[in-house]
């Protein structure tokens, strides 16, 4: 039997879109549209999967008044 390691969201380097939505209280659709932006600094592609770079995402949000 394989044990699945549970890492708290605030310690992860990258987040899934669902984790980023739960972490930031921003909707999944809004995060997906932000990740599609050509100059998005917090997207990481792993094959065809999109992940959110947590630190860069936090910095992006901290400098915005409106998304």
DODREN-98624 format. One record per atom (N, C-alpha, C): residue in three letters; residue number from 1; x negated, y negated, z negated; atom name. Coordinates in steps of 0.2 Angstrom, whole numbers. Example, Ala and Ser with C-alpha at 12.3 -4.5 7.8 and 13.67 -1.06 7.14 Angstrom:
% DODREN-98624
<"ALA"; 1; <-66; 28; -39>; "N">,
<"ALA"; 1; <-62; 22; -39>; "CA">,
<"ALA"; 1; <-66; 16; -39>; "C">,
<"SER"; 2; <-64; 11; -35>; "N">,
<"SER"; 2; <-68; 5; -36>; "CA">,
<"SER"; 2; <-64; 0; -39>; "C">,
***
This chain:
% DODREN-98624
<"UNK"; 1; <-4; 6; 0>; "N">,
<"UNK"; 1; <0; 0; 0>; "CA">,
<"UNK"; 1; <-4; -6; 0>; "C">,
<"UNK"; 2; <-3; -11; 4>; "N">,
<"UNK"; 2; <-7; -17; 5>; "CA">,
<"UNK"; 2; <-3; -23; 1>; "C">,
<"UNK"; 3; <-7; -26; -4>; "N">,
<"UNK"; 3; <-5; -31; -8>; "CA">,
<"UNK"; 3; <-5; -38; -3>; "C">,
<"UNK"; 4; <0; -42; -3>; "N">,
<"UNK"; 4; <0; -48; 0>; "CA">,
<"UNK"; 4; <-2; -54; -5>; "C">,
<"UNK"; 5; <-7; -57; -3>; "N">,
<"UNK"; 5; <-10; -62; -7>; "CA">,
<"UNK"; 5; <-5; -69; -6>; "C">,
<"UNK"; 6; <-3; -71; -12>; "N">,
<"UNK"; 6; <1; -77; -12>; "CA">,
<"UNK"; 6; <-3; -83; -14>; "C">,
<"UNK"; 7; <-4; -88; -9>; "N">,
<"UNK"; 7; <-8; -94; -11>; "CA">,
<"UNK"; 7; <-3; -100; -11>; "C">,
<"UNK"; 8; <-3; -103; -17>; "N">,
<"UNK"; 8; <1; -109; -17>; "CA">,
<"UNK"; 8; <0; -114; -11>; "C">,
<"UNK"; 9; <6; -117; -9>; "N">,
<"UNK"; 9; <6; -122; -3>; "CA">,
<"UNK"; 9; <1; -127; -4>; "C">,
<"UNK"; 10; <0; -130; -10>; "N">,
<"UNK"; 10; <-4; -136; -11>; "CA">,
<"UNK"; 10; <-12; -134; -11>; "C">,
<"UNK"; 11; <-13; -127; -10>; "N">,
<"UNK"; 11; <-20; -125; -10>; "CA">,
<"UNK"; 11; <-22; -122; -3>; "C">,
<"UNK"; 12; <-17; -122; 2>; "N">,
<"UNK"; 12; <-18; -119; 8>; "CA">,
<"UNK"; 12; <-21; -124; 13>; "C">,
<"UNK"; 13; <-25; -122; 17>; "N">,
<"UNK"; 13; <-28; -127; 22>; "CA">,
<"UNK"; 13; <-23; -129; 28>; "C">,
<"UNK"; 14; <-19; -123; 30>; "N">,
<"UNK"; 14; <-14; -124; 35>; "CA">,
<"UNK"; 14; <-8; -122; 33>; "C">,
<"UNK"; 15; <-2; -125; 35>; "N">,
<"UNK"; 15; <5; -123; 34>; "CA">,
<"UNK"; 15; <8; -121; 40>; "C">,
<"UNK"; 16; <13; -116; 39>; "N">,
<"UNK"; 16; <18; -115; 45>; "CA">,
<"UNK"; 16; <23; -121; 45>; "C">,
<"UNK"; 17; <26; -122; 50>; "N">,
<"UNK"; 17; <31; -127; 51>; "CA">,
<"UNK"; 17; <36; -127; 45>; "C">,
<"UNK"; 18; <39; -121; 43>; "N">,
<"UNK"; 18; <43; -120; 38>; "CA">,
<"UNK"; 18; <40; -122; 31>; "C">,
<"UNK"; 19; <34; -120; 30>; "N">,
<"UNK"; 19; <31; -122; 24>; "CA">,
<"UNK"; 19; <30; -130; 23>; "C">,
<"UNK"; 20; <28; -133; 29>; "N">,
<"UNK"; 20; <27; -140; 30>; "CA">,
<"UNK"; 20; <33; -144; 28>; "C">,
<"UNK"; 21; <39; -141; 31>; "N">,
<"UNK"; 21; <45; -144; 30>; "CA">,
<"UNK"; 21; <47; -144; 22>; "C">,
<"UNK"; 22; <46; -138; 19>; "N">,
<"UNK"; 22; <48; -137; 12>; "CA">,
<"UNK"; 22; <43; -142; 8>; "C">,
<"UNK"; 23; <37; -142; 10>; "N">,
<"UNK"; 23; <32; -146; 6>; "CA">,
<"UNK"; 23; <33; -154; 6>; "C">,
<"UNK"; 24; <35; -156; 12>; "N">,
<"UNK"; 24; <36; -163; 13>; "CA">,
<"UNK"; 24; <43; -166; 13>; "C">,
<"UNK"; 25; <48; -161; 13>; "N">,
<"UNK"; 25; <55; -163; 13>; "CA">,
<"UNK"; 25; <57; -167; 20>; "C">,
<"UNK"; 26; <53; -165; 25>; "N">,
<"UNK"; 26; <55; -167; 32>; "CA">,
<"UNK"; 26; <57; -161; 36>; "C">,
<"UNK"; 27; <62; -162; 40>; "N">,
<"UNK"; 27; <66; -157; 43>; "CA">,
<"UNK"; 27; <61; -153; 48>; "C">,
<"UNK"; 28; <63; -147; 49>; "N">,
<"UNK"; 28; <59; -143; 54>; "CA">,
<"UNK"; 28; <59; -146; 61>; "C">,
<"UNK"; 29; <64; -148; 63>; "N">,
<"UNK"; 29; <65; -151; 70>; "CA">,
<"UNK"; 29; <60; -157; 71>; "C">,
<"UNK"; 30; <60; -161; 66>; "N">,
<"UNK"; 30; <56; -167; 66>; "CA">,
<"UNK"; 30; <49; -165; 66>; "C">,
<"UNK"; 31; <47; -161; 62>; "N">,
<"UNK"; 31; <40; -159; 62>; "CA">,
<"UNK"; 31; <38; -156; 68>; "C">,
<"UNK"; 32; <42; -151; 71>; "N">,
<"UNK"; 32; <40; -149; 78>; "CA">,
<"UNK"; 32; <39; -154; 83>; "C">,
<"UNK"; 33; <44; -159; 83>; "N">,
<"UNK"; 33; <43; -165; 88>; "CA">,
<"UNK"; 33; <36; -169; 86>; "C">,
<"UNK"; 34; <35; -169; 80>; "N">,
<"UNK"; 34; <28; -173; 79>; "CA">,
<"UNK"; 34; <22; -169; 81>; "C">,
<"UNK"; 35; <23; -162; 80>; "N">,
<"UNK"; 35; <17; -158; 83>; "CA">,
<"UNK"; 35; <16; -158; 90>; "C">,
<"UNK"; 36; <22; -159; 94>; "N">,
<"UNK"; 36; <22; -160; 101>; "CA">,
<"UNK"; 36; <19; -166; 104>; "C">,
<"UNK"; 37; <18; -171; 100>; "N">,
<"UNK"; 37; <15; -177; 101>; "CA">,
<"UNK"; 37; <8; -176; 104>; "C">,
<"UNK"; 38; <6; -179; 110>; "N">,
<"UNK"; 38; <-1; -178; 113>; "CA">,
<"UNK"; 38; <-6; -180; 108>; "C">,
<"UNK"; 39; <-6; -185; 104>; "N">,
<"UNK"; 39; <-11; -187; 99>; "CA">,
<"UNK"; 39; <-10; -185; 92>; "C">,
<"UNK"; 40; <-7; -180; 91>; "N">,
<"UNK"; 40; <-5; -177; 84>; "CA">,
<"UNK"; 40; <-12; -175; 81>; "C">,
<"UNK"; 41; <-14; -177; 76>; "N">,
<"UNK"; 41; <-20; -176; 72>; "CA">,
<"UNK"; 41; <-20; -170; 68>; "C">,
<"UNK"; 42; <-14; -168; 66>; "N">,
<"UNK"; 42; <-13; -162; 61>; "CA">,
<"UNK"; 42; <-10; -156; 64>; "C">,
<"UNK"; 43; <-11; -155; 70>; "N">,
<"UNK"; 43; <-8; -148; 73>; "CA">,
<"UNK"; 43; <-15; -144; 74>; "C">,
<"UNK"; 44; <-14; -138; 73>; "N">,
<"UNK"; 44; <-19; -133; 75>; "CA">,
<"UNK"; 44; <-16; -127; 78>; "C">,
<"UNK"; 45; <-18; -126; 84>; "N">,
<"UNK"; 45; <-16; -120; 88>; "CA">,
<"UNK"; 45; <-19; -114; 87>; "C">,
<"UNK"; 46; <-16; -108; 85>; "N">,
<"UNK"; 46; <-19; -102; 84>; "CA">,
<"UNK"; 46; <-15; -97; 89>; "C">,
<"UNK"; 47; <-18; -97; 95>; "N">,
<"UNK"; 47; <-15; -94; 101>; "CA">,
<"UNK"; 47; <-9; -98; 103>; "C">,
<"UNK"; 48; <-3; -96; 103>; "N">,
<"UNK"; 48; <3; -100; 105>; "CA">,
<"UNK"; 48; <6; -103; 98>; "C">,
<"UNK"; 49; <4; -101; 93>; "N">,
<"UNK"; 49; <7; -103; 86>; "CA">,
<"UNK"; 49; <4; -110; 84>; "C">,
<"UNK"; 50; <9; -114; 82>; "N">,
<"UNK"; 50; <7; -120; 79>; "CA">,
<"UNK"; 50; <7; -120; 72>; "C">,
<"UNK"; 51; <1; -123; 69>; "N">,
<"UNK"; 51; <1; -123; 61>; "CA">,
<"UNK"; 51; <-1; -131; 60>; "C">,
<"UNK"; 52; <1; -133; 54>; "N">,
<"UNK"; 52; <0; -139; 52>; "CA">,
<"UNK"; 52; <-6; -140; 47>; "C">,
<"UNK"; 53; <-11; -144; 49>; "N">,
<"UNK"; 53; <-17; -145; 44>; "CA">,
<"UNK"; 53; <-14; -149; 38>; "C">,
<"UNK"; 54; <-14; -146; 32>; "N">,
<"UNK"; 54; <-11; -149; 26>; "CA">,
<"UNK"; 54; <-14; -156; 25>; "C">,
<"UNK"; 55; <-20; -157; 24>; "N">,
<"UNK"; 55; <-23; -163; 22>; "CA">,
<"UNK"; 55; <-22; -169; 27>; "C">,
<"UNK"; 56; <-23; -167; 33>; "N">,
<"UNK"; 56; <-22; -172; 38>; "CA">,
<"UNK"; 56; <-14; -174; 38>; "C">,
<"UNK"; 57; <-10; -169; 37>; "N">,
<"UNK"; 57; <-3; -171; 37>; "CA">,
<"UNK"; 57; <-1; -175; 31>; "C">,
<"UNK"; 58; <-4; -174; 25>; "N">,
<"UNK"; 58; <-3; -178; 19>; "CA">,
<"UNK"; 58; <-5; -185; 21>; "C">,
<"UNK"; 59; <-11; -186; 24>; "N">,
<"UNK"; 59; <-14; -193; 25>; "CA">,
<"UNK"; 59; <-9; -196; 30>; "C">,
<"UNK"; 60; <-7; -193; 35>; "N">,
<"UNK"; 60; <-2; -196; 40>; "CA">,
<"UNK"; 60; <4; -198; 37>; "C">,
<"UNK"; 61; <7; -194; 33>; "N">,
<"UNK"; 61; <13; -196; 29>; "CA">,
<"UNK"; 61; <12; -202; 24>; "C">,
<"UNK"; 62; <6; -202; 21>; "N">,
<"UNK"; 62; <4; -207; 16>; "CA">,
<"UNK"; 62; <4; -214; 19>; "C">,
<"UNK"; 63; <2; -214; 26>; "N">,
<"UNK"; 63; <1; -221; 29>; "CA">,
<"UNK"; 63; <7; -223; 33>; "C">,
<"UNK"; 64; <13; -219; 33>; "N">,
<"UNK"; 64; <19; -221; 36>; "CA">,
<"UNK"; 64; <24; -224; 32>; "C">,
<"UNK"; 65; <28; -229; 34>; "N">,
<"UNK"; 65; <34; -231; 31>; "CA">,
<"UNK"; 65; <40; -228; 33>; "C">,
<"UNK"; 66; <40; -226; 40>; "N">,
<"UNK"; 66; <45; -223; 43>; "CA">,
<"UNK"; 66; <43; -218; 48>; "C">,
<"UNK"; 67; <46; -212; 48>; "N">,
<"UNK"; 67; <45; -207; 53>; "CA">,
<"UNK"; 67; <51; -206; 58>; "C">,
***
